[in-house]
Amino acid sequence: MKAPGRFDSTRASLRTYIYAAARNLATKRYHSLGRETAIDELVEEPSVSDRHGPMRLVLDHELAGEVERAVSSLPPLQREALVLFEYENLSLAEIAEVVGADPGAVKQRLFRAREKLRARLDRYFRIGREAASVRG
């Protein structure tokens, strides 16, 4: 921790603060590892199946950005419940303990967060379903 004095126990528990700090460091590390390959580093011509790779990476990156923006747009309590459940793999009971809420309240926050994400990201899921039905 570069600035342990930034921890504010009135805003979140120490456990939540540590989870957030670890997640931020992991995200920074993940983004720093993604770099482009120089043309002279390519050993051979890409195969036919690999030609879809760059487009897939672009689409995956676009979707990841949309998901990140959608999660960021959630109200703080819903975002907190979603991040702890989906990204940190905590149980509802563990989240309730971390945030000082009833497990039922956490479950409701998680439900509302998912509904908002589903509504905001629906076009991406609809496009995926349409493409799958064309292939199938």
C-alpha positions, 0 to 999 in steps of 0.5 A: 500500500503506497498510501495507507492513510487513504483508508477510511473506515467510515466508507468501507471495511478494511477487507473491502479496501484490500479487495479493491486495492488488489483488484486495481493492481491486478487490472493495471498489471493486466493492461500493462501485459497487453502489447502489440506484436511487431511484424518482424516477430511473426514467424509464419503466415497466420493460419485461416483460423487465426485470421479471425483472431484480431477481430475477435480481440477487437470485439472482446476489447470493445465488450470488455470496455462496455461491461466496465462502463456498465459496472461503473455506472451502477449505484455504489451499493449494487456495484459493490455487491456485484464486484464482490460476488462476481469478481471476488467470488465471495458468498452472499453471507461473506459480502453481508459481513464485509458490507455490514448488511443483511444477506437478503439486502445483498441478494437484492442489490445483486439482483438489481445490479444484474438487471441494470447490466442486462438492460444496458448490455442487451444489444451485445447479447442480442447480437450474439444470440442472432449470430448463433441462430444463423450459424445453427 
